[in-house]
Amino acid sequence: MSPQIKQSIVQTIRDFFLQKNFEEIETPTLYPAYPIEPGITLFQTNWYSGHPPDTQNPSPKTSPLYLAPSPETHLKKLLVNGTKDCFAFAKAFRNEPSSPHHNPEFTILEWYELKKDYQDVLKTTQTLIHHLSKKLNNSSFITYQGQKIDLTPPWPKYSLKEAFQEFAALDLSKNLDFESIRETAQKKGYNVKDETEWEPFYNQIFLNEVEPKLLEKYKNQPVVLTDYPTSQSPLCKPKENGFSERFEFYIAGMELGDCYTELTNPDFQEKNFQKETSFRLKYNLPAHPYDKELIKALHSGLPDCSGIAIGIDRLAMLFSDTTNIKDVNHFVL
């Protein structure tokens, strides 16, 4: 397979947003701090911020820097400073094992729409993906691994609560605390002895019961999951009853994008970062400084907005009809 498909995808998306008068932003790759989110581990390097090492001073003082997991924090700061609707293509880095769907270094698209929420961005997302198909395939349909998929909007949509109810016979709203979901998991036959947190139980049920059945049901269409538990959405505007304004979308079994109505309350945001930091320190997990400059920016006033991140490599896999990310990149780890 040729990595050239990525160039066509990037150019088509760029034209799509420039025609809508979005501003394209180039964001940093190295930075001293980033949002700290569940499940995301960063790559760290050290910067000789003073004099580099030499024979007289072979071990000079260094300052830690981190490779960007996304352009999010930088784009939000620009929105605070008056930037309007904007988008960025960026290299993103996440310290996770390689797999057919993931390379530790990958290309990400992120965009933000002012005075919009996640339902508005869902409409833009559906229009964009359909537009890509029309441009690249001259059709609303793609064929992926022998399966014909109709990308025509609107796409099927489930809330997480609806999906857990239909596919796992579980009322998620009654299982948002540790003891409740532990009891549910035990009744379902999962091993509960060594778990002390809520998230592993949620993940086991979602990955074993909900996601496979949902994706099998909608193998001929994209499908959208909305309204995620607030505990799993630290940069997202809460709704009520423990859920937040967030969606992810899947095509051909691949999770391709993650959208939030953005959390604009600086106090809530900092509490979420502090909670995740405490969790990582408690369990001796890798941690990094959270971005206090982002908190300062939020105090200045982030306008109401919504943003989404979409993996360009996985989009390229989809439009190249390949199951391995190696086929759409010249270089991978």
TINU-680164 format. One record per residue (C-alpha): residue number from 1; chain; x, y, z. Coordinates in nm, 3 decimals. Last residue first. Layout:
% TINU-680164
<site resi="NUM" chain="A" px="X" py="Y" pz="Z"/>
...
This chain:
% TINU-680164
<site resi="333" chain="A" px="0.831" py="0.169" pz="1.507"/>
<site resi="332" chain="A" px="0.697" py="0.310" pz="1.182"/>
<site resi="331" chain="A" px="0.841" py="0.475" pz="0.872"/>
<site resi="330" chain="A" px="0.697" py="0.521" pz="0.521"/>
<site resi="329" chain="A" px="0.346" py="0.517" pz="0.661"/>
<site resi="328" chain="A" px="0.015" py="0.393" pz="0.514"/>
<site resi="327" chain="A" px="0.096" py="0.021" pz="0.503"/>
<site resi="326" chain="A" px="0.250" py="0.017" pz="0.848"/>
<site resi="325" chain="A" px="-0.090" py="0.112" pz="0.995"/>
<site resi="324" chain="A" px="-0.210" py="-0.240" pz="0.922"/>
<site resi="323" chain="A" px="-0.563" py="-0.350" pz="0.828"/>
<site resi="322" chain="A" px="-0.561" py="-0.210" pz="0.475"/>
<site resi="321" chain="A" px="-0.842" py="-0.092" pz="0.250"/>
<site resi="320" chain="A" px="-0.653" py="0.223" pz="0.146"/>
<site resi="319" chain="A" px="-0.945" py="0.452" pz="0.239"/>
<site resi="318" chain="A" px="-0.976" py="0.296" pz="0.583"/>
<site resi="317" chain="A" px="-0.604" py="0.275" pz="0.645"/>
<site resi="316" chain="A" px="-0.572" py="0.642" pz="0.547"/>
<site resi="315" chain="A" px="-0.843" py="0.732" pz="0.798"/>
<site resi="314" chain="A" px="-0.648" py="0.531" pz="1.054"/>
<site resi="313" chain="A" px="-0.333" py="0.730" pz="0.978"/>
<site resi="312" chain="A" px="-0.524" py="1.060" pz="0.993"/>
<site resi="311" chain="A" px="-0.646" py="0.998" pz="1.349"/>
<site resi="310" chain="A" px="-0.926" py="1.242" pz="1.432"/>
<site resi="309" chain="A" px="-0.934" py="1.490" pz="1.723"/>
<site resi="308" chain="A" px="-1.250" py="1.690" pz="1.788"/>
<site resi="307" chain="A" px="-1.339" py="2.030" pz="1.929"/>
<site resi="306" chain="A" px="-1.635" py="2.214" pz="2.076"/>
<site resi="305" chain="A" px="-1.670" py="2.575" pz="2.181"/>
<site resi="304" chain="A" px="-1.797" py="2.816" pz="2.442"/>
<site resi="303" chain="A" px="-1.530" py="3.083" pz="2.472"/>
<site resi="302" chain="A" px="-1.229" py="3.012" pz="2.696"/>
<site resi="301" chain="A" px="-1.213" py="3.292" pz="2.950"/>
<site resi="300" chain="A" px="-0.910" py="3.446" pz="3.119"/>
<site resi="299" chain="A" px="-0.941" py="3.181" pz="3.390"/>
<site resi="298" chain="A" px="-0.927" py="2.921" pz="3.112"/>
<site resi="297" chain="A" px="-0.594" py="3.068" pz="3.001"/>
<site resi="296" chain="A" px="-0.456" py="3.037" pz="3.352"/>
<site resi="295" chain="A" px="-0.565" py="2.671" pz="3.358"/>
<site resi="294" chain="A" px="-0.394" py="2.618" pz="3.022"/>
<site resi="293" chain="A" px="-0.077" py="2.772" pz="3.162"/>
<site resi="292" chain="A" px="-0.102" py="2.520" pz="3.444"/>
<site resi="291" chain="A" px="-0.051" py="2.239" pz="3.194"/>
<site resi="290" chain="A" px="-0.033" py="1.919" pz="3.395"/>
<site resi="289" chain="A" px="0.311" py="1.802" pz="3.499"/>
<site resi="288" chain="A" px="0.376" py="1.440" pz="3.398"/>
<site resi="287" chain="A" px="0.287" py="1.105" pz="3.549"/>
<site resi="286" chain="A" px="0.391" py="0.744" pz="3.487"/>
<site resi="285" chain="A" px="0.205" py="0.510" pz="3.724"/>
<site resi="284" chain="A" px="0.313" py="0.443" pz="4.084"/>
<site resi="283" chain="A" px="-0.042" py="0.346" pz="4.186"/>
<site resi="282" chain="A" px="-0.100" py="0.636" pz="4.425"/>
<site resi="281" chain="A" px="0.107" py="0.873" pz="4.207"/>
<site resi="280" chain="A" px="-0.109" py="0.795" pz="3.908"/>
<site resi="279" chain="A" px="-0.435" py="0.846" pz="4.097"/>
<site resi="278" chain="A" px="-0.312" py="1.170" pz="4.251"/>
<site resi="277" chain="A" px="-0.224" py="1.308" pz="3.907"/>
<site resi="276" chain="A" px="-0.566" py="1.205" pz="3.772"/>
<site resi="275" chain="A" px="-0.740" py="1.387" pz="4.057"/>
<site resi="274" chain="A" px="-0.521" py="1.694" pz="4.015"/>
<site resi="273" chain="A" px="-0.604" py="1.716" pz="3.646"/>
<site resi="272" chain="A" px="-0.977" py="1.687" pz="3.717"/>
<site resi="271" chain="A" px="-0.953" py="1.948" pz="3.995"/>
<site resi="270" chain="A" px="-0.773" py="2.181" pz="3.753"/>
<site resi="269" chain="A" px="-1.051" py="2.151" pz="3.497"/>
<site resi="268" chain="A" px="-1.328" py="2.201" pz="3.752"/>
<site resi="267" chain="A" px="-1.158" py="2.521" pz="3.872"/>
<site resi="266" chain="A" px="-1.091" py="2.645" pz="3.518"/>
<site resi="265" chain="A" px="-1.454" py="2.609" pz="3.400"/>
<site resi="264" chain="A" px="-1.449" py="2.603" pz="3.018"/>
<site resi="263" chain="A" px="-1.491" py="2.228" pz="2.962"/>
<site resi="262" chain="A" px="-1.506" py="2.176" pz="2.587"/>
<site resi="261" chain="A" px="-1.799" py="2.009" pz="2.418"/>
<site resi="260" chain="A" px="-1.586" py="1.712" pz="2.343"/>
<site resi="259" chain="A" px="-1.501" py="1.496" pz="2.040"/>
<site resi="258" chain="A" px="-1.299" py="1.176" pz="1.988"/>
<site resi="257" chain="A" px="-1.229" py="1.036" pz="1.641"/>
<site resi="256" chain="A" px="-1.140" py="0.723" pz="1.445"/>
<site resi="255" chain="A" px="-1.225" py="0.419" pz="1.657"/>
<site resi="254" chain="A" px="-1.181" py="0.134" pz="1.410"/>
<site resi="253" chain="A" px="-1.437" py="-0.147" pz="1.368"/>
<site resi="252" chain="A" px="-1.513" py="-0.063" pz="1.006"/>
<site resi="251" chain="A" px="-1.594" py="0.297" pz="1.100"/>
<site resi="250" chain="A" px="-1.622" py="0.415" pz="1.458"/>
<site resi="249" chain="A" px="-1.712" py="0.748" pz="1.614"/>
<site resi="248" chain="A" px="-1.646" py="0.893" pz="1.957"/>
<site resi="247" chain="A" px="-1.872" py="1.141" pz="2.133"/>
<site resi="246" chain="A" px="-1.858" py="1.371" pz="2.433"/>
<site resi="245" chain="A" px="-2.092" py="1.592" pz="2.631"/>
<site resi="244" chain="A" px="-2.048" py="1.444" pz="2.979"/>
<site resi="243" chain="A" px="-2.216" py="1.187" pz="3.205"/>
<site resi="242" chain="A" px="-2.237" py="1.152" pz="3.585"/>
<site resi="241" chain="A" px="-2.604" py="1.231" pz="3.640"/>
<site resi="240" chain="A" px="-2.587" py="1.557" pz="3.450"/>
<site resi="239" chain="A" px="-2.414" py="1.703" pz="3.146"/>
<site resi="238" chain="A" px="-2.047" py="1.767" pz="3.215"/>
<site resi="237" chain="A" px="-1.835" py="1.971" pz="2.971"/>
<site resi="236" chain="A" px="-1.525" py="1.774" pz="2.869"/>
<site resi="235" chain="A" px="-1.158" py="1.802" pz="2.953"/>
<site resi="234" chain="A" px="-1.164" py="1.526" pz="3.219"/>
<site resi="233" chain="A" px="-1.381" py="1.281" pz="3.024"/>
<site resi="232" chain="A" px="-1.345" py="0.934" pz="3.176"/>
<site resi="231" chain="A" px="-1.484" py="1.032" pz="3.517"/>
<site resi="230" chain="A" px="-1.762" py="1.220" pz="3.336"/>
<site resi="229" chain="A" px="-1.896" py="0.893" pz="3.195"/>
<site resi="228" chain="A" px="-1.940" py="0.925" pz="2.818"/>
<site resi="227" chain="A" px="-2.234" py="1.093" pz="2.646"/>
<site resi="226" chain="A" px="-2.214" py="0.973" pz="2.286"/>
<site resi="225" chain="A" px="-2.120" py="0.668" pz="2.079"/>
<site resi="224" chain="A" px="-2.138" py="0.710" pz="1.700"/>
<site resi="223" chain="A" px="-2.160" py="0.441" pz="1.432"/>
<site resi="222" chain="A" px="-2.025" py="0.436" pz="1.077"/>
<site resi="221" chain="A" px="-2.218" py="0.204" pz="0.850"/>
<site resi="220" chain="A" px="-2.205" py="-0.149" pz="0.706"/>
<site resi="219" chain="A" px="-2.046" py="-0.308" pz="1.015"/>
<site resi="218" chain="A" px="-2.317" py="-0.154" pz="1.233"/>
<site resi="217" chain="A" px="-2.443" py="-0.459" pz="1.423"/>
<site resi="216" chain="A" px="-2.095" py="-0.610" pz="1.439"/>
<site resi="215" chain="A" px="-1.956" py="-0.284" pz="1.574"/>
<site resi="214" chain="A" px="-2.216" py="-0.267" pz="1.851"/>
<site resi="213" chain="A" px="-2.172" py="-0.632" pz="1.945"/>
<site resi="212" chain="A" px="-1.792" py="-0.602" pz="1.968"/>
<site resi="211" chain="A" px="-1.804" py="-0.268" pz="2.159"/>
<site resi="210" chain="A" px="-2.057" py="-0.361" pz="2.426"/>
<site resi="209" chain="A" px="-1.964" py="-0.703" pz="2.559"/>
<site resi="208" chain="A" px="-1.590" py="-0.762" pz="2.590"/>
<site resi="207" chain="A" px="-1.448" py="-0.412" pz="2.543"/>
<site resi="206" chain="A" px="-1.724" py="-0.228" pz="2.732"/>
<site resi="205" chain="A" px="-1.754" py="-0.483" pz="3.013"/>
<site resi="204" chain="A" px="-1.380" py="-0.502" pz="3.069"/>
<site resi="203" chain="A" px="-1.332" py="-0.126" pz="3.035"/>
<site resi="202" chain="A" px="-1.599" py="-0.042" pz="3.292"/>
<site resi="201" chain="A" px="-1.452" py="-0.293" pz="3.536"/>
<site resi="200" chain="A" px="-1.102" py="-0.152" pz="3.483"/>
<site resi="199" chain="A" px="-1.230" py="0.208" pz="3.533"/>
<site resi="198" chain="A" px="-1.391" py="0.172" pz="3.876"/>
<site resi="197" chain="A" px="-1.077" py="0.121" pz="4.087"/>
<site resi="196" chain="A" px="-0.954" py="-0.137" pz="4.339"/>
<site resi="195" chain="A" px="-0.924" py="-0.445" pz="4.118"/>
<site resi="194" chain="A" px="-0.737" py="-0.752" pz="4.242"/>
<site resi="193" chain="A" px="-1.026" py="-0.980" pz="4.333"/>
<site resi="192" chain="A" px="-1.283" py="-0.877" pz="4.070"/>
<site resi="191" chain="A" px="-1.237" py="-1.146" pz="3.806"/>
<site resi="190" chain="A" px="-1.536" py="-1.117" pz="3.571"/>
<site resi="189" chain="A" px="-1.825" py="-1.362" pz="3.595"/>
<site resi="188" chain="A" px="-2.118" py="-1.134" pz="3.510"/>
<site resi="187" chain="A" px="-2.229" py="-1.130" pz="3.874"/>
<site resi="186" chain="A" px="-1.879" py="-1.018" pz="3.972"/>
<site resi="185" chain="A" px="-1.887" py="-0.738" pz="3.715"/>
<site resi="184" chain="A" px="-2.218" py="-0.613" pz="3.852"/>
<site resi="183" chain="A" px="-2.089" py="-0.616" pz="4.210"/>
<site resi="182" chain="A" px="-1.775" py="-0.430" pz="4.106"/>
<site resi="181" chain="A" px="-1.988" py="-0.186" pz="3.907"/>
<site resi="180" chain="A" px="-2.194" py="-0.099" pz="4.213"/>
<site resi="179" chain="A" px="-1.903" py="-0.083" pz="4.457"/>
<site resi="178" chain="A" px="-1.690" py="0.141" pz="4.235"/>
<site resi="177" chain="A" px="-1.945" py="0.409" pz="4.148"/>
<site resi="176" chain="A" px="-2.095" py="0.482" pz="3.805"/>
<site resi="175" chain="A" px="-2.298" py="0.161" pz="3.791"/>
<site resi="174" chain="A" px="-2.656" py="0.288" pz="3.824"/>
<site resi="173" chain="A" px="-2.619" py="0.520" pz="3.523"/>
<site resi="172" chain="A" px="-2.466" py="0.228" pz="3.333"/>
<site resi="171" chain="A" px="-2.788" py="0.030" pz="3.344"/>
<site resi="170" chain="A" px="-2.659" py="-0.309" pz="3.229"/>
<site resi="169" chain="A" px="-2.802" py="-0.564" pz="2.986"/>
<site resi="168" chain="A" px="-2.460" py="-0.574" pz="2.815"/>
<site resi="167" chain="A" px="-2.553" py="-0.498" pz="2.451"/>
<site resi="166" chain="A" px="-2.877" py="-0.305" pz="2.480"/>
<site resi="165" chain="A" px="-2.831" py="-0.141" pz="2.822"/>
<site resi="164" chain="A" px="-2.461" py="-0.072" pz="2.777"/>
<site resi="163" chain="A" px="-2.532" py="0.087" pz="2.437"/>
<site resi="162" chain="A" px="-2.819" py="0.301" pz="2.566"/>
<site resi="161" chain="A" px="-2.610" py="0.434" pz="2.858"/>
<site resi="160" chain="A" px="-2.315" py="0.497" pz="2.629"/>
<site resi="159" chain="A" px="-2.547" py="0.709" pz="2.412"/>
<site resi="158" chain="A" px="-2.609" py="0.556" pz="2.074"/>
<site resi="157" chain="A" px="-2.597" py="0.704" pz="1.723"/>
<site resi="156" chain="A" px="-2.649" py="0.567" pz="1.373"/>
<site resi="155" chain="A" px="-2.497" py="0.800" pz="1.111"/>
<site resi="154" chain="A" px="-2.673" py="1.091" pz="0.942"/>
<site resi="153" chain="A" px="-2.506" py="1.109" pz="0.699"/>
<site resi="152" chain="A" px="-2.393" py="0.893" pz="0.403"/>
<site resi="151" chain="A" px="-2.081" py="0.688" pz="0.476"/>
<site resi="150" chain="A" px="-2.224" py="0.359" pz="0.345"/>
<site resi="149" chain="A" px="-1.983" py="0.071" pz="0.403"/>
<site resi="148" chain="A" px="-1.937" py="-0.227" pz="0.168"/>
<site resi="147" chain="A" px="-1.743" py="-0.504" pz="0.341"/>
<site resi="146" chain="A" px="-1.477" py="-0.696" pz="0.145"/>
<site resi="145" chain="A" px="-1.194" py="-0.579" pz="0.369"/>
<site resi="144" chain="A" px="-1.316" py="-0.219" pz="0.340"/>
<site resi="143" chain="A" px="-1.530" py="-0.116" pz="0.047"/>
<site resi="142" chain="A" px="-1.625" py="0.251" pz="0.046"/>
<site resi="141" chain="A" px="-1.960" py="0.407" pz="-0.029"/>
<site resi="140" chain="A" px="-2.072" py="0.767" pz="-0.077"/>
<site resi="139" chain="A" px="-1.892" py="0.762" pz="-0.412"/>
<site resi="138" chain="A" px="-1.637" py="0.947" pz="-0.624"/>
<site resi="137" chain="A" px="-1.378" py="0.744" pz="-0.436"/>
<site resi="136" chain="A" px="-1.134" py="1.011" pz="-0.313"/>
<site resi="135" chain="A" px="-1.351" py="1.323" pz="-0.343"/>
<site resi="134" chain="A" px="-1.687" py="1.162" pz="-0.263"/>
<site resi="133" chain="A" px="-1.532" py="0.963" pz="0.019"/>
<site resi="132" chain="A" px="-1.366" py="1.269" pz="0.166"/>
<site resi="131" chain="A" px="-1.694" py="1.464" pz="0.149"/>
<site resi="130" chain="A" px="-1.870" py="1.187" pz="0.342"/>
<site resi="129" chain="A" px="-1.598" py="1.206" pz="0.608"/>
<site resi="128" chain="A" px="-1.628" py="1.586" pz="0.624"/>
<site resi="127" chain="A" px="-2.009" py="1.596" pz="0.634"/>
<site resi="126" chain="A" px="-2.020" py="1.340" pz="0.914"/>
<site resi="125" chain="A" px="-1.759" py="1.533" pz="1.110"/>
<site resi="124" chain="A" px="-1.934" py="1.868" pz="1.059"/>
<site resi="123" chain="A" px="-2.261" py="1.721" pz="1.189"/>
<site resi="122" chain="A" px="-2.080" py="1.567" pz="1.486"/>
<site resi="121" chain="A" px="-1.924" py="1.908" pz="1.553"/>
<site resi="120" chain="A" px="-2.273" py="2.053" pz="1.597"/>
<site resi="119" chain="A" px="-2.374" py="1.774" pz="1.837"/>
<site resi="118" chain="A" px="-2.052" py="1.827" pz="2.033"/>
<site resi="117" chain="A" px="-2.131" py="2.193" pz="2.098"/>
<site resi="116" chain="A" px="-2.090" py="2.514" pz="1.899"/>
<site resi="115" chain="A" px="-2.027" py="2.878" pz="1.992"/>
<site resi="114" chain="A" px="-1.678" py="2.849" pz="1.845"/>
<site resi="113" chain="A" px="-1.575" py="2.547" pz="1.635"/>
<site resi="112" chain="A" px="-1.247" py="2.372" pz="1.705"/>
<site resi="111" chain="A" px="-1.037" py="2.137" pz="1.491"/>
<site resi="110" chain="A" px="-0.788" py="1.857" pz="1.542"/>
<site resi="109" chain="A" px="-0.627" py="1.634" pz="1.284"/>
<site resi="108" chain="A" px="-0.369" py="1.385" pz="1.411"/>
<site resi="107" chain="A" px="-0.068" py="1.219" pz="1.255"/>
<site resi="106" chain="A" px="0.107" py="0.937" pz="1.437"/>
<site resi="105" chain="A" px="0.410" py="0.858" pz="1.651"/>
<site resi="104" chain="A" px="0.366" py="0.566" pz="1.895"/>
<site resi="103" chain="A" px="0.212" py="0.371" pz="1.604"/>
<site resi="102" chain="A" px="-0.136" py="0.232" pz="1.647"/>
<site resi="101" chain="A" px="-0.392" py="0.028" pz="1.453"/>
<site resi="100" chain="A" px="-0.180" py="-0.278" pz="1.362"/>
<site resi="99" chain="A" px="-0.018" py="-0.247" pz="1.704"/>
<site resi="98" chain="A" px="0.273" py="-0.061" pz="1.856"/>
<site resi="97" chain="A" px="0.287" py="-0.044" pz="2.234"/>
<site resi="96" chain="A" px="0.194" py="0.285" pz="2.402"/>
<site resi="95" chain="A" px="0.391" py="0.600" pz="2.478"/>
<site resi="94" chain="A" px="0.177" py="0.846" pz="2.289"/>
<site resi="93" chain="A" px="0.316" py="1.097" pz="2.039"/>
<site resi="92" chain="A" px="0.119" py="1.326" pz="1.808"/>
<site resi="91" chain="A" px="0.242" py="1.488" pz="1.487"/>
<site resi="90" chain="A" px="0.010" py="1.770" pz="1.399"/>
<site resi="89" chain="A" px="-0.252" py="1.879" pz="1.148"/>
<site resi="88" chain="A" px="-0.432" py="2.179" pz="1.289"/>
<site resi="87" chain="A" px="-0.773" py="2.342" pz="1.272"/>
<site resi="86" chain="A" px="-0.934" py="2.676" pz="1.358"/>
<site resi="85" chain="A" px="-1.262" py="2.856" pz="1.420"/>
<site resi="84" chain="A" px="-1.170" py="3.196" pz="1.568"/>
<site resi="83" chain="A" px="-0.847" py="3.300" pz="1.738"/>
<site resi="82" chain="A" px="-0.911" py="3.562" pz="2.006"/>
<site resi="81" chain="A" px="-0.656" py="3.498" pz="2.281"/>
<site resi="80" chain="A" px="-0.870" py="3.235" pz="2.455"/>
<site resi="79" chain="A" px="-0.898" py="3.051" pz="2.124"/>
<site resi="78" chain="A" px="-0.518" py="3.060" pz="2.098"/>
<site resi="77" chain="A" px="-0.485" py="2.897" pz="2.439"/>
<site resi="76" chain="A" px="-0.732" py="2.631" pz="2.329"/>
<site resi="75" chain="A" px="-0.525" py="2.552" pz="2.021"/>
<site resi="74" chain="A" px="-0.211" py="2.497" pz="2.226"/>
<site resi="73" chain="A" px="-0.377" py="2.263" pz="2.477"/>
<site resi="72" chain="A" px="-0.535" py="2.052" pz="2.204"/>
<site resi="71" chain="A" px="-0.242" py="1.993" pz="1.966"/>
<site resi="70" chain="A" px="-0.224" py="1.624" pz="2.064"/>
<site resi="69" chain="A" px="0.001" py="1.386" pz="2.261"/>
<site resi="68" chain="A" px="0.281" py="1.645" pz="2.227"/>
<site resi="67" chain="A" px="0.631" py="1.528" pz="2.310"/>
<site resi="66" chain="A" px="0.730" py="1.629" pz="2.660"/>
<site resi="65" chain="A" px="1.003" py="1.856" pz="2.796"/>
<site resi="64" chain="A" px="1.204" py="1.822" pz="3.115"/>
<site resi="63" chain="A" px="1.459" py="2.090" pz="3.203"/>
<site resi="62" chain="A" px="1.830" py="2.014" pz="3.223"/>
<site resi="61" chain="A" px="2.118" py="2.132" pz="3.439"/>
<site resi="60" chain="A" px="2.462" py="2.059" pz="3.301"/>
<site resi="59" chain="A" px="2.630" py="1.719" pz="3.330"/>
<site resi="58" chain="A" px="2.958" py="1.727" pz="3.132"/>
<site resi="57" chain="A" px="3.053" py="2.076" pz="3.253"/>
<site resi="56" chain="A" px="3.414" py="2.150" pz="3.161"/>
<site resi="55" chain="A" px="3.428" py="1.888" pz="2.886"/>
<site resi="54" chain="A" px="3.103" py="2.011" pz="2.735"/>
<site resi="53" chain="A" px="2.732" py="1.966" pz="2.799"/>
<site resi="52" chain="A" px="2.492" py="2.228" pz="2.659"/>
<site resi="51" chain="A" px="2.471" py="2.568" pz="2.834"/>
<site resi="50" chain="A" px="2.133" py="2.670" pz="2.972"/>
<site resi="49" chain="A" px="1.805" py="2.506" pz="2.868"/>
<site resi="48" chain="A" px="1.973" py="2.173" pz="2.800"/>
<site resi="47" chain="A" px="1.637" py="2.012" pz="2.734"/>
<site resi="46" chain="A" px="1.548" py="1.666" pz="2.859"/>
<site resi="45" chain="A" px="1.303" py="1.424" pz="2.692"/>
<site resi="44" chain="A" px="0.975" py="1.272" pz="2.802"/>
<site resi="43" chain="A" px="0.731" py="1.061" pz="2.601"/>
<site resi="42" chain="A" px="0.377" py="1.081" pz="2.732"/>
<site resi="41" chain="A" px="0.133" py="0.828" pz="2.876"/>
<site resi="40" chain="A" px="-0.240" py="0.858" pz="2.798"/>
<site resi="39" chain="A" px="-0.484" py="0.617" pz="2.966"/>
<site resi="38" chain="A" px="-0.668" py="0.869" pz="3.180"/>
<site resi="37" chain="A" px="-0.573" py="1.229" pz="3.097"/>
<site resi="36" chain="A" px="-0.305" py="1.471" pz="3.214"/>
<site resi="35" chain="A" px="-0.319" py="1.790" pz="3.010"/>
<site resi="34" chain="A" px="0.029" py="1.885" pz="2.889"/>
<site resi="33" chain="A" px="0.345" py="2.035" pz="3.035"/>
<site resi="32" chain="A" px="0.695" py="2.155" pz="2.938"/>
<site resi="31" chain="A" px="0.635" py="2.159" pz="2.559"/>
<site resi="30" chain="A" px="0.780" py="1.993" pz="2.250"/>
<site resi="29" chain="A" px="0.578" py="1.937" pz="1.929"/>
<site resi="28" chain="A" px="0.448" py="2.293" pz="1.905"/>
<site resi="27" chain="A" px="0.138" py="2.384" pz="1.699"/>
<site resi="26" chain="A" px="0.100" py="2.505" pz="1.340"/>
<site resi="25" chain="A" px="-0.247" py="2.655" pz="1.300"/>
<site resi="24" chain="A" px="-0.483" py="2.655" pz="1.000"/>
<site resi="23" chain="A" px="-0.756" py="2.921" pz="1.023"/>
<site resi="22" chain="A" px="-1.109" py="2.815" pz="0.937"/>
<site resi="21" chain="A" px="-1.277" py="3.018" pz="0.661"/>
<site resi="20" chain="A" px="-1.515" py="2.737" pz="0.556"/>
<site resi="19" chain="A" px="-1.323" py="2.701" pz="0.227"/>
<site resi="18" chain="A" px="-1.010" py="2.669" pz="0.439"/>
<site resi="17" chain="A" px="-1.175" py="2.381" pz="0.624"/>
<site resi="16" chain="A" px="-1.255" py="2.166" pz="0.320"/>
<site resi="15" chain="A" px="-0.929" py="2.257" pz="0.142"/>
<site resi="14" chain="A" px="-0.729" py="2.130" pz="0.440"/>
<site resi="13" chain="A" px="-0.938" py="1.812" pz="0.455"/>
<site resi="12" chain="A" px="-0.875" py="1.738" pz="0.088"/>
<site resi="11" chain="A" px="-0.504" py="1.812" pz="0.125"/>
<site resi="10" chain="A" px="-0.468" py="1.588" pz="0.430"/>
<site resi="9" chain="A" px="-0.658" py="1.302" pz="0.267"/>
<site resi="8" chain="A" px="-0.460" py="1.324" pz="-0.056"/>
<site resi="7" chain="A" px="-0.132" py="1.330" pz="0.132"/>
<site resi="6" chain="A" px="-0.240" py="1.035" pz="0.344"/>
<site resi="5" chain="A" px="-0.318" py="0.833" pz="0.030"/>
<site resi="4" chain="A" px="0.048" py="0.870" pz="-0.068"/>
<site resi="3" chain="A" px="0.144" py="0.620" pz="0.204"/>
<site resi="2" chain="A" px="0.115" py="0.354" pz="-0.066"/>
<site resi="1" chain="A" px="0.000" py="0.000" pz="0.000"/>
